[in-house]
Amino acid sequence: MGCDKILGVASIGVAAVLLGLVAFDVPYFKSIYFLRIDLSGAAASTVAANQTTPFVDLGVLGYCTNLQNGLGLQCSPAQIGYSLSEASKYINGSLPSILSNGVNVAAAALTKALVLHLVALAVALIAFGFALLALLGIPFIAECCADCFSGFAGATGFTVFIFDLAFFFIIKKRVNEETGANSAVMGNAIWLTVIAMLLLFVTPILFLIGRCCGCATKVAYKPLK
């Protein structure tokens, strides 16, 4: 059992876990989000202890808001495609101008594209399954499939990452232009996506090195007739 295969399985496994955390961030994993917006127009903080003003966190399948009224986080239902215009029922009234004027770009049509996170997760899980088969000594095709699917998952993750940067950066820019302060800050989900993407790109290289080293070893020790 080669060290390269163990590292390959571990790499895909960690990447799949990270993609899972990101795909099911707020409203499920409430400490993981893509963008935090301070509803008062003050500077937002990614450190929970420092965020003392009302805020909303945006994720893949929804959002959570904390009005700092003692009720804690109030989260939207998880769904593919959401609009912040629906947040008024969690904010107890009409939307603050920071949302109604600056963030209407977060329309359901655009947030539906965030489903790519679930696609990347599904492909990574398939790659993990093939990597496990390769680790257990199943024929060479399992390793090839693990390479292909991990590379495809990495490419999908890269596409998702570019979309995340563009989509959430536009929202961040509009909010900060509206308030004149750093009222919107990127969250930890963006960095988890980057790490997962890099791991998925590294995995095929690990398997390739293992195959090359294995072939070289067989040639070096081929018995003489």
C-alpha positions in Angstrom: 0.0 0.0 0.0 1.8 3.1 -1.3 2.2 6.3 0.8 1.1 8.2 -2.3 -2.3 6.5 -2.2 -2.8 7.2 1.5 -1.9 10.8 0.9 -4.2 10.9 -2.1 -7.2 9.5 -0.2 -6.5 11.9 2.8 -6.2 14.9 0.4 -9.5 14.1 -1.3 -11.2 13.3 2.1 -10.1 16.6 3.7 -11.2 18.5 0.5 -14.6 16.8 0.5 -15.1 17.7 4.2 -14.2 21.3 3.6 -16.5 21.5 0.6 -19.3 20.0 2.7 -18.8 22.6 5.4 -18.9 25.4 2.8 -21.9 24.0 0.9 -23.9 23.7 4.1 -22.7 26.9 5.8 -25.3 29.3 7.1 -28.1 28.5 7.8 -26.7 25.0 8.9 -23.1 25.7 10.1 -23.7 29.1 11.5 -20.1 30.0 12.1 -19.2 29.5 8.4 -20.3 32.2 5.9 -19.2 34.0 2.8 -20.1 37.6 3.7 -21.0 39.5 6.8 -22.9 42.8 6.5 -23.3 45.2 9.5 -26.9 46.4 9.4 -26.1 49.6 11.3 -23.7 50.8 8.8 -20.7 50.5 11.2 -17.6 48.5 10.5 -18.3 44.7 10.5 -16.0 42.2 12.3 -15.4 38.6 11.5 -14.6 38.0 15.2 -17.9 37.1 16.9 -16.9 38.8 20.2 -16.2 42.1 18.4 -19.4 42.1 16.5 -21.8 44.0 18.8 -24.1 45.6 16.2 -26.8 43.9 14.1 -25.5 41.9 11.2 -26.5 39.4 8.5 -24.3 36.5 7.3 -24.7 35.2 3.7 -24.1 31.6 2.7 -24.8 29.1 -0.1 -28.3 28.1 0.8 -29.5 31.1 2.9 -28.5 33.6 5.5 -28.6 34.2 9.2 -29.1 37.6 11.0 -28.5 38.6 14.6 -30.2 41.8 15.7 -28.3 41.8 19.0 -31.6 41.7 20.9 -30.9 38.6 22.9 -32.6 36.2 20.5 -29.4 35.2 18.8 -29.1 34.1 15.2 -32.4 33.9 13.2 -31.9 32.0 10.0 -33.7 31.6 6.7 -34.9 28.2 5.4 -32.2 26.4 3.4 -33.0 26.7 -0.3 -31.4 27.0 -3.7 -31.6 30.6 -4.6 -32.7 33.2 -2.1 -33.3 37.0 -2.0 -32.5 39.3 0.8 -35.8 41.1 0.3 -37.2 38.2 2.3 -35.1 39.1 5.3 -37.6 41.8 6.5 -39.5 39.1 8.4 -36.3 38.3 10.4 -35.4 42.0 10.9 -38.9 42.9 12.2 -39.9 45.5 9.7 -38.7 47.0 6.5 -35.2 46.4 5.2 -32.5 48.8 6.3 -31.3 51.0 3.5 -28.0 49.2 3.6 -29.8 46.1 2.3 -32.6 47.6 0.2 -30.4 50.0 -1.7 -27.0 48.2 -1.9 -27.6 44.5 -1.9 -30.6 43.8 -4.2 -28.0 42.3 -6.5 -28.4 39.2 -4.3 -31.4 38.1 -6.3 -32.6 34.6 -6.4 -31.5 34.2 -10.0 -27.9 34.8 -9.0 -27.9 32.9 -5.8 -29.1 29.8 -7.6 -25.7 29.7 -9.2 -24.3 28.9 -5.8 -25.6 25.4 -6.3 -22.2 24.8 -7.9 -20.9 24.3 -4.4 -23.1 21.2 -4.1 -21.9 20.0 -7.5 -18.3 20.3 -6.5 -19.0 18.4 -3.3 -20.7 15.6 -5.2 -17.8 15.2 -7.6 -15.3 15.3 -4.7 -17.2 12.5 -2.9 -17.2 10.4 -6.1 -13.4 11.0 -6.4 -13.0 10.0 -2.7 -14.9 6.7 -3.4 -12.6 5.8 -6.3 -9.5 6.8 -4.3 -10.6 4.4 -1.5 -11.0 1.6 -4.1 -7.5 2.4 -5.4 -6.2 2.3 -1.8 -7.8 -1.1 -1.3 -6.0 -2.5 -4.3 -8.9 -2.5 -6.8 -7.6 -2.5 -10.4 -5.7 0.4 -12.0 -8.9 1.9 -13.4 -10.0 3.0 -9.9 -6.9 5.2 -9.5 -7.4 6.7 -13.0 -11.0 7.5 -12.1 -9.9 9.1 -8.8 -7.4 11.2 -10.8 -10.1 12.3 -13.3 -12.8 13.1 -10.7 -10.5 14.9 -8.3 -9.2 17.0 -11.2 -12.8 17.7 -12.3 -13.7 18.5 -8.7 -10.8 20.9 -8.5 -11.8 22.6 -11.8 -15.4 22.9 -10.5 -14.0 24.2 -7.2 -12.0 26.8 -9.1 -15.1 27.9 -11.1 -17.0 28.2 -7.8 -14.2 30.2 -6.2 -14.1 32.7 -9.1 -17.9 33.0 -9.0 -17.8 33.5 -5.2 -15.2 36.2 -5.5 -17.1 38.1 -8.2 -20.6 37.7 -6.6 -19.8 38.4 -3.0 -17.2 41.1 -3.9 -19.9 43.0 -5.8 -22.2 42.9 -2.8 -19.3 43.9 -0.5 -18.3 46.8 -2.8 -21.9 48.1 -3.0 -22.5 47.9 0.7 -19.3 49.7 1.5 -20.1 52.4 -1.1 -23.5 52.8 0.6 -22.2 53.2 4.1 -18.8 54.7 3.5 -17.4 52.2 6.1 -16.1 48.7 6.0 -19.6 47.4 6.7 -19.2 44.2 4.6 -16.4 41.8 5.2 -15.6 38.4 3.6 -16.0 35.4 5.8 -14.1 32.1 6.3 -16.0 30.1 3.7 -14.0 31.7 0.9 -10.7 30.4 2.4 -12.1 26.9 3.0 -13.0 26.8 -0.7 -9.5 27.8 -1.7 -7.9 25.1 0.5 -10.3 22.4 -0.8 -9.6 23.5 -4.4 -5.8 23.3 -3.9 -6.1 19.8 -2.3 -8.1 18.5 -5.2 -5.5 19.8 -7.7 -2.7 18.2 -5.7 -4.3 14.8 -5.5 -3.8 13.7 -9.2 -0.1 14.7 -8.8 0.3 12.4 -5.8 -1.2 9.5 -7.6 0.9 10.2 -10.7 4.1 10.3 -8.6 3.1 7.0 -7.0 2.5 5.3 -10.4 5.8 6.6 -11.8 7.8 5.5 -8.7 6.0 2.1 -8.8 7.0 1.6 -12.4 10.6 2.7 -11.8 10.8 0.2 -8.9 9.5 -2.6 -11.0 12.1 -1.9 -13.8 14.9 -1.5 -11.3 14.2 -4.9 -9.7 13.3 -6.9 -12.8 14.9 -10.3 -12.4 17.6 -11.2 -15.0 16.9 -14.3 -17.1 
